[in-house]
Every structure is written in C-alpha cells, then in structure tokens.
C-alpha cells in the first residue's frame, strides 16, 4: 500500500512557471544618452583595458538592477521562453519581468490552470510530444536562443520518448527565419520582447508562415487555438518573415573532421565578417589554461583557441565558458579570434564560439588530435569545421593518442563520467 507508482508520481499535472527575467540596467552618459546594460557588459568591459576602473565600477553597480534571471536571451531566459512553445508554461512565462505584478498574477493563474489539467487528466507527458518538440526547435531558431537549448531540448525529447538528432536541428534551422535579436545578438533585452508581445508575437508570425505544428497540445489549449489569439509583430523588435534578420535560424549545427557528430554556434551573434575564418590552432587542455593565455596577452588576432577535455565526460560535466569568451570580446578580439571547445558556453556568449564538439576529446574525438599551429577552417554559413589535416595524419595521431587519466576515480562524478552520453545526444545519463 505504501508503494507509489513512479510514473504516476513524476507525471502529475504540472505547469512550469519561472521567477522571470530581470530588467536591464540603465547608464546615462555625460552627453545624456542612455546605455542599456546586462551582466555580459560588466564582464566584457572589465576585460577591456581602455575602460576606466570608475566606469567598470559603475557598470557593475547598474548592470543587474532587479531580481530575476539575466536580462538577455541567455540560457535561463531561453529555456523559460522555450517552455512556452513546448506548451508546459502559460504565455508570458519567458518574458514578463520578475518585478512586475503580472508575474504574481501569472503564478495564481497557473495554480488555477493546473487544477483544470487535473480534472482533464493532462500531464506533462501529454504535452511533451513530437509536435511540441518540433515547435520548440522552431521558436528556438526564430529567437536565436542560447546554444544550451540544443543540449537541453535534445535531452528533454529523449526523456519524453520522442528523440531528436542534430540532423533534425539542422533541418529546422534551414527553414526557420531569425525574427528577433535579443542580447547578446543585439541591443534589445527581454523586457523589449515582452513589450512587443513576447513569445506569442513570434509564434504568431511563425504560424502564419506555416512553420508550426498546430496540433500540439499546450497547458492552455491547442497550438491552433493559441495562434488565433497571437498579436501581430511590431516589425522592429519582432520582424516579419519577409524582413527577417536571416531566413535561416539563429543557431547553427557545425560538422567537419574536427566535429564529425556536431558542434553548435549562435550564428545570430557572430559578426558577418567572422562567419568564415581560418587560423592557427592555439590548443589548451582546460579552460583555466586558456584563460591564463588570454588574460596574459598570448592570443593574437587570427588565432583559433581550442579548449578541450571539458566535455560531458572529460569535465566531467560541461563547464560554462563565459570567462574566456567574455575576455576575448572585452579585449576586442571577437572580430578576429574564434574559439572551439567540447565544452559549452553561457547563453551570453557572442562571437565565433563553437561548442559541444562531438565526439569529445576524452572519448578520443578528433578535437583531441589537434596540434598547436594546425590551421583550422571555419565556415558558419556552410556549417563546416575542419582542420587542414589529412585523414592519414589523423589516423597516425589517433594511433599515438592516449586517453588521459580520469579526473575522478571514485564517487558520483566518477560514475557520471562513465555514464554520460555525448553532447550531440543531449549529455543525458545513459
């Protein structure tokens, strides 16, 4: 009598409601102009030797003015917005700022709605379906979310029994227009998207373009019913399909002899001049070693920084490499230096930073075989990532490669390193 069926317990009717995003910071210059700030501004300016200590101190005080998740389309907000399209959260969950009274009303209405779901026996497993996962991928490409969404939604889809692959992401990216550019891809913040209609406005435009699966069930009705109520786009914060920033998605899958299975990049946050780049590899076997070189002035324009052994197993866990990417941007190198890693990035990362390289170095992936000075060719438009190394040379290096000793040999992290899948699978525990 005391045994509770696991699935019944886990899949009880539920709605996801987040704490909401913070407002952006505001900083008024001597000439009266106002600069909008977020967390990444503080980190980037701190790495810029031309910015005074006084200015950095002011930015640090002003960049995060309220409670809530960071004000750009970073990882937390990307997932909060994605949860709306997946149907597990009510409209506004991803964009209504944490300090708005509307957030409190949303929480109350969520409680009322979950009781309706209980009466109708609608559970999360009824909402996370192939149709809703497709819609999640589409909205992600339209708003150009954090690259971490590709990791997390892939894992969510696996857990829900409707797995997706990097090929699925690639197909969606090829046909989905990039309709908005929120920081770090542009100067706007989540509060601006909220004022322009939020995720509902983006979904409405995607629906009119025929890109969504309208049969998907959400916690507040079908996707078709939701689309019938979506507001029109304003044309500036959220663009029309015809006037989109790009006719392809804000995120891009990369492949090549360095990343046979995948790498991912936030294409919408890469300057057009760096979407194609070739340069010598600067190889580091940890994030810490790379940061020491970057801050020490050892990275030169044109370089390709390679950080490896920080993947799901090698980390173990994938460290969020906001420090090296922010330093590269803050030092003005994001328009001349690329970075690739088997680890992952903060959603605040911008520039040609390619993560999730699979297979990872710890598994003997080709990224482990890169040598200092190897020329690496990156073409984000084409989705290719290659080292100028012959197959024969790669085979010779592979035969000589020895796996490093695991960082942990006992305990939870040791078990995690042995059981975790690769990033292209979602880095879930097998």
Buried (B, 14 or more C-beta within 10 A) or exposed (E): EEEEEEEEEEBEBBBBBBEBBBBBBEBEEEEEEEBBBBBBBBBBBBBBEEBEEEEBEBBBEBBBBBEBBBBBBBBBBBBBBBBBBBBBBBBBBBBBBBBBEEBEEBBEBBEEBBEEBEEEEBBBEBBBBBBBBBBBBBBBBBBBBBBBBBBBBBBBBBEBEBBBBBEBBBEBBBBBBBBBBBBBBBEBBBBBBBEBBBBBBBBBBBBBBEBBBBEBBBBBEBBEEBBEEBEEBBEEBBBBBEEBBBEBBBBBBBBBBBBBBBBBBBBBBBEEEBBBBBBBBBBBBBBEEBBEBBBEEEBEEEBBBBBBBBBBBBBBBBBBBBBBBBBBBBBBBBBBBBBBBBBBBBBBBBBBBBBBBBBBBBBBBBBBBBEEEBEBBBBBEEBBBBBEBEEEBBEEBEEEEEEEEBBEEEEEBBEBBEEBBBBBBBBBEE
